Amino acid sequence: MLFFKQKEQKETVRELKAFVSGQVIPVEKVDDPVFSTKMLGDGVAILPMGEGPAGQTITAPADGEIAMVADTGHAVGMKLANGAELLIHIGRDTIALEGKGFHVLVRQGQQVKAGDLLAEFDRALIEEKGYATDCIMLIANRDAFPDLRFMSGMEAVQNETVIGEFA
């Protein structure tokens, strides 16, 4: 018999891990004013490196729910377990590819864990078509997380390197 009502515990996200392997740069250094001026949110970008899956797959940086999947496959939105609203954008101006070179592996409403595969992209095709392959991660509701700190200026390993910390 239950005498005391159990308190529902909300999951706490403490870290954001690299969602692709590569060189991490501050979002201010992305060569696109929509991102560099933080119009859509604050975050970092990763310049994908390496051959194989680590340089051409996107994984969940933390636990959460898929909130949005772009029809063209170039962007995925998540609502993290702590309430942070996250956007991962693959490449710059890649919406113009109309889905070519992208394969999304999740659907809106799906629960994911940190490290789960979200999407695959053809880095060579994106570059061949003349687009940058910067993979940008933004927190749209950054103001709700004043103690969030992003890390950059390093080479990150997918699912291992911490690129953001919530205090």
SULBEL-V8521 format. One record per pair of residues at least 24 apart in sequence whose C-alpha atoms are under 6 Angstrom apart, sorted by the first residue. I is the first residue (numbers start at 1). J is the second residue. D is the distance in Angstrom with one decimal. If there is no record, write none. Layout:
# SULBEL-V8521
((I,J,D) (I,J,D))
This chain:
# SULBEL-V8521
((11,81,5.6) (12,82,5.2) (13,82,5.5) (14,165,5.7) (14,166,4.9) (15,164,5.7) (15,165,4.6) (16,61,4.9) (16,62,5.6) (16,162,5.8) (16,163,5.7) (16,164,4.7) (17,61,4.6) (17,159,5.5) (17,161,5.5) (17,162,4.4) (17,163,5.5) (18,158,4.8) (18,159,5.4) (18,161,5.5) (18,163,5.9) (19,58,5.3) (19,59,4.8) (19,60,6.0) (19,61,5.3) (19,158,5.4) (20,54,6.0) (20,58,5.4) (20,158,4.7) (21,48,5.7) (21,54,5.5) (21,55,5.5) (21,156,5.4) (21,157,4.6) (21,158,4.5) (22,46,5.7) (22,47,5.2) (22,48,4.3) (22,49,4.6) (22,155,5.4) (22,156,5.3) (23,47,5.1) (23,154,5.8) (23,155,4.3) (24,152,4.8) (24,153,5.6) (24,154,5.6) (25,152,5.0) (25,153,5.6) (26,152,5.8) (40,140,5.9) (41,138,5.2) (41,139,5.2) (41,140,4.2) (42,138,5.1) (42,139,5.4) (43,137,5.6) (43,138,4.4) (44,136,6.0) (44,137,5.6) (45,135,5.4) (45,136,4.1) (45,137,6.0) (46,134,5.8) (46,135,5.2) (47,134,4.8) (56,120,5.8) (56,121,5.3) (57,119,5.8) (57,120,4.4) (58,118,5.5) (58,119,5.1) (59,115,5.1) (59,116,5.3) (59,117,4.4) (59,118,5.1) (60,114,4.9) (60,115,5.0) (60,116,5.4) (61,114,5.2) (62,114,4.0) (63,112,5.7) (63,113,4.2) (63,114,4.8) (64,111,5.8) (64,112,5.5) (65,109,5.9) (65,110,5.6) (65,111,4.4) (65,112,5.9) (66,108,5.0) (66,109,5.3) (66,110,5.4) (67,108,5.4) (68,108,5.5) (72,98,5.2) (72,99,4.0) (73,99,5.6) (73,102,5.4) (73,104,5.7) (85,139,5.5) (85,140,5.5) (85,141,5.9) (86,138,5.6) (86,139,4.5) (87,137,5.6) (87,138,5.2) (88,136,5.6) (88,137,4.5) (89,135,5.7) (89,136,5.1) (90,135,4.5) (91,132,5.5) (91,133,4.0) (91,134,4.7) (91,135,5.3) (92,132,5.5) (115,159,5.5))
